[in-house]
Amino acid sequence: MNEDSSGLDLERTKALFDDSQDFTVGLEEEFAIVDPDSLELVHEFEAMKEACDDDELLAVAAAGELIDTEIEIRSGRGEDFAGAASIQDEHRERLFALAGRMGLGLASWGTHPWASYLDQQIIDTEHYNRLRGELQWVAQRNNTWSNHVHVGVRGADRAIAACDHLREVLPPLLALSANSPFLDGHDTGLHSVRTQIFTRSFPRCGVHEPFGTWDAYAAFIERLKAVDAIVETTQLWWSVRPHHRFGTVELRICDAQTGGSESFALAGLIAACIAQSAIDFDEGALPEPLPGREVEENLWRAIRGGLDGEMIDWRGDGKLVPTREMIERLAEWCAPAARAIGARIEIPERNGAQRSLDALRDGAVIGDVYRDAVAETRRTYAPRLTTAGF
């Protein structure tokens, strides 16, 4: 693998960022592949990808993500958020229609509520076999699903400054997205157990320390290359990162969303946060990045309590404030960028984890909660499909 294909040619990557177009948007949504009757995970990625390759749009948009019970669709580049969402709408409908023809279901949750990771199979490619060899149990355990958002940011130093600042918005965004309270057939007591599995297990994941400049970032990546810690940029799993192939800032902390409109609303807020960080950098308005220990404290609060919790107001008086208030502040801060990129910010009254836990308290069993969620996903991600069931 050469440096161009690995993404590790850092001079080329810097030039890509310096040439990047501001505030283009790309969306990535991950789905579990399930049996529509039992809702068990099924090992059908290869068959689905082969079918996707016969569709002119899905051939490019559909991709794998480590395990063969998962499929991802990507919008590709939109000139703004509205453009990316329009593209993704078409990809969603085609993917759900294809799944229906194959007798398969698609679920959008952060975890599968009862599937055993011991039954997972890694996609059989050179890339994923290398990850299996490197990560061992960590790769096997990662049966999780999330949403990622890319935003074009022109200028390598500017992109690093945006990433450094966005570290502190990771906890409220995660709390808003929390949609994985169940695992191994149990209520975990966490609102995002997905984050505990992935972010706390993978190397070079979670919240990196501030880099400050592109040169400092590049020096660290060069050191990782020199000792063969990484052979391609896909091994950099940080929750916010500069993407070496696209010239984008990618934010990747959030749980997959049950509802299609929820997924777009969350993605719009994320995209606006990224764009606003770059705008504030231009105006000299970005504060010094928070220390990692402060971000990590709030990240745990997001994992544990989601929208029901509280966070420490590190920028204010250091006291606890309701997490919803932190999110409302975030939405107010990035409202100018949201308008500029065509994103509409909406904060749900109850998020996925809250609704699931409400249903459990009302007497539902976990299987029924998941079945309702799978039905809601199909109804809202592909609303124009008229066939009943999967």
Secondary structure per residue as TSV (DSSP state, phi and psi in degrees):
chain	resnum	aa	ss	phi	psi
A	1	M	-	360.0	125.5
A	2	N	-	-88.5	171.6
A	3	E	H	-67.8	-30.0
A	4	D	H	-63.4	-45.8
A	5	S	H	-74.9	-26.7
A	6	S	H	-81.4	-17.8
A	7	G	T	81.8	7.1
A	8	L	-	-99.3	10.1
A	9	D	-	-81.4	96.8
A	10	L	H	-73.8	-28.6
A	11	E	H	-66.8	-42.0
A	12	R	H	-63.9	-40.5
A	13	T	H	-65.1	-41.8
A	14	K	H	-60.7	-43.3
A	15	A	H	-63.3	-36.2
A	16	L	H	-62.4	-44.7
A	17	F	H	-66.3	-40.1
A	18	D	H	-66.9	-19.2
A	19	D	T	-103.1	-2.3
A	20	S	-	-66.1	152.7
A	21	Q	-	-92.6	127.4
A	22	D	T	-60.6	133.3
A	23	F	T	67.0	24.2
A	24	T	-	-66.9	158.3
A	25	V	E	-134.3	138.8
A	26	G	E	-131.3	139.3
A	27	L	E	-118.1	141.2
A	28	E	E	-130.8	128.2
A	29	E	E	-128.2	131.4
A	30	E	E	-107.6	141.0
A	31	F	E	-130.4	142.0
A	32	A	E	-80.9	141.1
A	33	I	E	-96.6	119.2
A	34	V	E	-128.3	156.9
A	35	D	-	-72.3	126.8
A	36	P	T	-66.8	-19.4
A	37	D	T	-92.7	-55.1
A	38	S	T	-82.7	-22.2
A	39	L	-	66.3	12.9
A	40	E	-	-70.3	150.1
A	41	L	B	-65.1	142.2
A	42	V	-	-126.3	146.8
A	43	H	-	-89.3	72.6
A	44	E	-	-123.1	16.5
A	45	F	H	-60.2	-47.2
A	46	E	H	-58.6	-42.9
A	47	A	H	-66.0	-40.5
A	48	M	H	-66.5	-41.7
A	49	K	H	-66.0	-37.8
A	50	E	H	-62.0	-41.4
A	51	A	H	-68.0	-39.1
A	52	C	H	-61.3	-33.0
A	53	D	T	-66.8	-15.6
A	54	D	T	-88.0	-2.9
A	55	D	S	-107.7	126.6
A	56	E	T	-60.3	-31.8
A	57	L	T	-86.0	-46.1
A	58	L	H	-69.9	-24.0
A	59	A	H	-57.3	-33.4
A	60	V	H	-94.8	-34.7
A	61	A	H	-81.5	-30.8
A	62	A	E	-87.1	140.9
A	63	A	E	-151.1	165.5
A	64	G	-	-96.7	161.9
A	65	E	-	-143.5	76.8
A	66	L	S	75.7	-60.9
A	67	I	B	-102.4	152.6
A	68	D	T	-89.7	14.6
A	69	T	T	-108.9	20.4
A	70	E	E	-136.5	144.7
A	71	I	E	-139.0	144.5
A	72	E	E	-120.6	144.5
A	73	I	E	-120.0	142.1
A	74	R	E	-122.1	137.2
A	75	S	-	-72.4	-25.8
A	76	G	-	74.6	-168.0
A	77	R	-	-82.0	123.4
A	78	G	B	-106.9	146.4
A	79	E	S	-67.1	-22.9
A	80	D	S	-153.0	-175.0
A	81	F	H	-65.5	-43.7
A	82	A	H	-58.8	-39.0
A	83	G	H	-64.9	-43.2
A	84	A	H	-64.5	-42.0
A	85	A	H	-63.8	-38.5
A	86	S	H	-63.4	-43.4
A	87	I	H	-62.4	-45.4
A	88	Q	H	-66.1	-32.7
A	89	D	H	-54.8	-45.2
A	90	E	H	-67.0	-39.6
A	91	H	H	-64.4	-41.9
A	92	R	H	-57.9	-50.0
A	93	E	H	-62.9	-41.6
A	94	R	H	-66.4	-39.8
A	95	L	H	-66.3	-44.1
A	96	F	H	-67.9	-36.1
A	97	A	H	-64.5	-42.6
A	98	L	H	-62.9	-45.2
A	99	A	H	-59.2	-42.5
A	100	G	H	-61.4	-41.6
A	101	R	H	-64.7	-28.9
A	102	M	T	-88.3	0.7
A	103	G	T	72.5	31.0
A	104	L	-	-119.0	155.7
A	105	G	E	-110.7	159.1
A	106	L	E	-125.7	132.5
A	107	A	E	-120.5	144.6
A	108	S	-	-126.1	89.1
A	109	W	S	-138.4	163.9
A	110	G	S	-70.5	-30.8
A	111	T	B	-136.9	171.5
A	112	H	-	-93.8	130.7
A	113	P	S	-65.1	-21.2
A	114	W	S	-140.1	-9.1
A	115	A	-	-61.5	139.7
A	116	S	-	-84.0	130.8
A	117	Y	G	-63.7	-21.7
A	118	L	G	-66.2	-19.8
A	119	D	G	-89.9	-4.1
A	120	Q	-	-71.6	148.3
A	121	Q	-	-124.4	135.4
A	122	I	B	-81.8	139.2
A	123	I	-	-58.1	134.8
A	124	D	-	-86.9	78.2
A	125	T	S	-131.6	164.5
A	126	E	H	-58.0	-43.0
A	127	H	H	-61.1	-52.2
A	128	Y	H	-74.5	-30.2
A	129	N	H	-65.8	-34.6
A	130	R	H	-65.4	-42.3
A	131	L	H	-63.5	-40.1
A	132	R	H	-60.6	-43.1
A	133	G	H	-65.0	-38.1
A	134	E	H	-75.5	-44.6
A	135	L	H	-93.2	-22.6
A	136	Q	T	54.0	-122.7
A	137	W	H	-56.1	-35.0
A	138	V	H	-59.7	-43.1
A	139	A	H	-67.6	-42.5
A	140	Q	H	-62.8	-36.8
A	141	R	H	-76.2	-16.1
A	142	N	-	-84.9	66.3
A	143	N	-	-94.2	79.0
A	144	T	B	-136.5	160.6
A	145	W	-	-136.9	139.2
A	146	S	E	-145.8	178.4
A	147	N	E	-119.7	139.8
A	148	H	E	-124.8	147.0
A	149	V	E	-130.7	132.3
A	150	H	E	-111.2	140.0
A	151	V	E	-134.7	129.1
A	152	G	E	-64.5	131.9
A	153	V	-	-133.1	117.8
A	154	R	-	-80.9	128.3
A	155	G	S	103.1	122.8
A	156	A	H	-65.9	-46.1
A	157	D	H	-64.2	-37.4
A	158	R	H	-64.3	-40.7
A	159	A	H	-64.0	-41.8
A	160	I	H	-65.2	-41.5
A	161	A	H	-61.4	-40.1
A	162	A	H	-63.7	-45.5
A	163	C	H	-60.1	-44.1
A	164	D	H	-59.3	-43.0
A	165	H	H	-71.3	-40.3
A	166	L	H	-64.9	-16.3
A	167	R	G	-52.7	-38.9
A	168	E	G	-78.8	-15.3
A	169	V	G	-90.3	-7.5
A	170	L	H	-57.6	-47.3
A	171	P	H	-60.8	-49.0
A	172	P	H	-64.4	-35.7
A	173	L	H	-65.7	-41.1
A	174	L	H	-61.7	-45.7
A	175	A	H	-59.0	-41.3
A	176	L	H	-62.5	-38.7
A	177	S	H	-84.2	-10.5
A	178	A	-	-48.1	122.6
A	179	N	-	-154.5	41.1
A	180	S	B	-151.7	67.5
A	181	P	-	-84.1	-13.4
A	182	F	E	-114.7	143.9
A	183	L	E	-158.6	143.8
A	184	D	T	55.9	30.7
A	185	G	T	78.8	12.2
A	186	H	E	-129.9	156.0
A	187	D	E	-75.7	117.7
A	188	T	-	-79.1	-14.1
A	189	G	S	80.9	-0.4
A	190	L	-	-110.6	152.1
A	191	H	S	-88.9	-22.7
A	192	S	B	-137.6	79.1
A	193	V	H	-70.1	-22.9
A	194	R	H	-54.1	-44.9
A	195	T	H	-64.9	-37.8
A	196	Q	H	-64.6	-36.9
A	197	I	H	-71.2	-49.6
A	198	F	H	-84.3	-58.3
A	199	T	T	-65.6	-32.1
A	200	R	T	-89.9	-2.6
A	201	S	T	-113.2	-43.2
A	202	F	S	-70.4	145.9
A	203	P	T	-73.0	157.9
A	204	R	T	49.0	49.4
A	205	C	E	-131.5	175.8
A	206	G	E	73.4	-134.6
A	207	V	-	-107.9	110.3
A	208	H	-	-75.9	159.6
A	209	E	-	-70.0	154.3
A	210	P	-	-59.1	138.4
A	211	F	-	-93.6	-34.0
A	212	G	-	88.8	-53.2
A	213	T	S	-140.1	162.0
A	214	W	H	-62.3	-39.4
A	215	D	H	-61.2	-40.6
A	216	A	H	-66.2	-41.1
A	217	Y	H	-62.0	-49.5
A	218	A	H	-62.0	-37.0
A	219	A	H	-63.3	-39.0
A	220	F	H	-66.7	-44.6
A	221	I	H	-63.7	-39.7
A	222	E	H	-60.9	-38.2
A	223	R	H	-65.6	-41.5
A	224	L	H	-61.5	-42.1
A	225	K	H	-60.9	-43.8
A	226	A	H	-62.2	-30.3
A	227	V	T	-103.5	12.3
A	228	D	T	60.7	28.5
A	229	A	S	-70.5	-30.7
A	230	I	-	-136.4	148.1
A	231	V	S	-120.5	-7.4
A	232	E	S	-157.4	161.0
A	233	T	G	-72.6	-13.9
A	234	T	G	-64.8	-11.3
A	235	Q	G	-88.7	5.9
A	236	L	-	-100.5	100.4
A	237	W	E	-102.1	19.4
A	238	W	E	-55.3	151.9
A	239	S	S	-71.6	-18.9
A	240	V	E	-140.8	135.9
A	241	R	E	-156.4	155.1
A	242	P	E	-78.0	130.0
A	243	H	E	-91.0	118.9
A	244	H	T	-71.1	-23.3
A	245	R	T	-95.2	-22.6
A	246	F	T	-109.2	-15.5
A	247	G	T	67.2	37.3
A	248	T	E	-121.4	161.3
A	249	V	E	-95.4	126.2
A	250	E	E	-112.2	127.9
A	251	L	E	-111.5	128.7
A	252	R	E	-141.2	35.4
A	253	I	E	-89.7	-18.6
A	254	C	E	-90.3	147.2
A	255	D	E	-65.9	149.6
A	256	A	-	-59.9	146.7
A	257	Q	-	-105.0	136.0
A	258	T	S	-64.3	-42.9
A	259	G	S	-96.8	140.1
A	260	G	H	-62.4	-41.5
A	261	S	H	-69.6	-34.1
A	262	E	H	-62.2	-40.5
A	263	S	H	-63.8	-43.1
A	264	F	H	-67.6	-39.7
A	265	A	H	-63.3	-43.6
A	266	L	H	-63.5	-46.0
A	267	A	H	-62.4	-37.0
A	268	G	H	-64.1	-40.5
A	269	L	H	-64.8	-43.2
A	270	I	H	-61.1	-47.8
A	271	A	H	-60.5	-40.5
A	272	A	H	-65.0	-38.4
A	273	C	H	-62.6	-41.6
A	274	I	H	-64.6	-48.3
A	275	A	H	-63.3	-40.4
A	276	Q	H	-65.8	-34.2
A	277	S	H	-61.4	-42.2
A	278	A	H	-67.3	-40.3
A	279	I	H	-62.4	-45.1
A	280	D	H	-64.0	-35.4
A	281	F	H	-60.3	-44.1
A	282	D	H	-60.8	-34.2
A	283	E	T	-92.0	5.3
A	284	G	T	67.2	26.1
A	285	A	-	-105.6	1.8
A	286	L	-	-77.2	127.2
A	287	P	-	-73.9	167.7
A	288	E	-	-59.1	138.3
A	289	P	-	-60.2	145.8
A	290	L	-	-67.7	148.0
A	291	P	-	-61.3	151.1
A	292	G	H	-57.8	-37.0
A	293	R	H	-62.6	-32.7
A	294	E	H	-75.1	-41.0
A	295	V	H	-63.0	-43.7
A	296	E	H	-62.3	-36.0
A	297	E	H	-60.5	-45.6
A	298	N	H	-72.8	-28.7
A	299	L	H	-63.9	-42.5
A	300	W	H	-61.3	-39.6
A	301	R	H	-63.4	-34.2
A	302	A	H	-68.7	-43.7
A	303	I	H	-61.3	-45.4
A	304	R	H	-75.6	-48.0
A	305	G	H	-112.5	-11.3
A	306	G	G	51.8	-137.9
A	307	L	G	-73.9	-12.0
A	308	D	G	-83.0	-7.3
A	309	G	S	-96.9	-166.4
A	310	E	E	-130.8	158.4
A	311	M	E	-132.8	159.2
A	312	I	E	-83.8	129.8
A	313	D	-	-84.7	81.1
A	314	W	T	-66.1	-27.2
A	315	R	T	-84.9	-11.0
A	316	G	T	-110.7	-119.7
A	317	D	T	-93.9	5.3
A	318	G	S	76.1	10.3
A	319	K	-	-96.2	170.0
A	320	L	E	-77.4	138.6
A	321	V	E	-131.3	152.7
A	322	P	E	-57.8	139.0
A	323	T	H	-58.4	-37.3
A	324	R	H	-59.2	-37.1
A	325	E	H	-64.8	-38.9
A	326	M	H	-61.2	-39.5
A	327	I	H	-69.7	-39.2
A	328	E	H	-63.4	-38.1
A	329	R	H	-63.4	-41.3
A	330	L	H	-60.8	-45.3
A	331	A	H	-63.4	-38.7
A	332	E	H	-67.4	-41.0
A	333	W	H	-61.6	-43.7
A	334	C	T	-95.6	9.9
A	335	A	H	-57.5	-40.9
A	336	P	H	-60.0	-42.9
A	337	A	H	-66.5	-38.5
A	338	A	H	-57.9	-44.1
A	339	R	H	-63.7	-39.3
A	340	A	H	-66.8	-33.1
A	341	I	H	-100.8	3.4
A	342	G	T	76.3	32.7
A	343	A	-	-106.3	138.1
A	344	R	-	-105.3	118.8
A	345	I	-	-88.9	123.4
A	346	E	-	-134.7	127.9
A	347	I	-	-104.1	118.9
A	348	P	-	-67.5	152.6
A	349	E	S	-65.3	-41.3
A	350	R	S	-135.1	133.4
A	351	N	-	-90.9	-175.3
A	352	G	H	-60.7	-45.7
A	353	A	H	-63.4	-42.2
A	354	Q	H	-62.1	-45.0
A	355	R	H	-63.6	-41.1
A	356	S	H	-64.4	-43.2
A	357	L	H	-70.2	-34.2
A	358	D	H	-59.8	-45.2
A	359	A	H	-63.8	-39.3
A	360	L	H	-63.8	-42.9
A	361	R	H	-66.3	-27.0
A	362	D	T	-83.9	3.1
A	363	G	T	108.5	-3.7
A	364	A	-	-70.5	155.4
A	365	V	-	-97.6	159.5
A	366	I	H	-58.3	-39.0
A	367	G	H	-60.2	-39.8
A	368	D	H	-70.3	-37.4
A	369	V	H	-61.1	-43.3
A	370	Y	H	-68.4	-40.4
A	371	R	H	-60.5	-43.2
A	372	D	H	-63.1	-38.0
A	373	A	H	-66.8	-41.2
A	374	V	H	-63.1	-41.5
A	375	A	H	-64.2	-39.8
A	376	E	H	-65.6	-38.2
A	377	T	H	-61.4	-47.9
A	378	R	H	-63.4	-41.7
A	379	R	H	-65.1	-35.3
A	380	T	H	-99.7	-24.1
A	381	Y	H	-84.7	-25.4
A	382	A	S	-135.1	63.5
A	383	P	T	-66.7	-21.0
A	384	R	T	-85.9	-8.6
A	385	L	-	-71.8	134.8
A	386	T	-	-107.9	-9.2
A	387	T	S	-67.7	140.7
A	388	A	S	-83.1	135.9
A	389	G	-	69.0	-165.4
A	390	F	-	-104.0	360.0
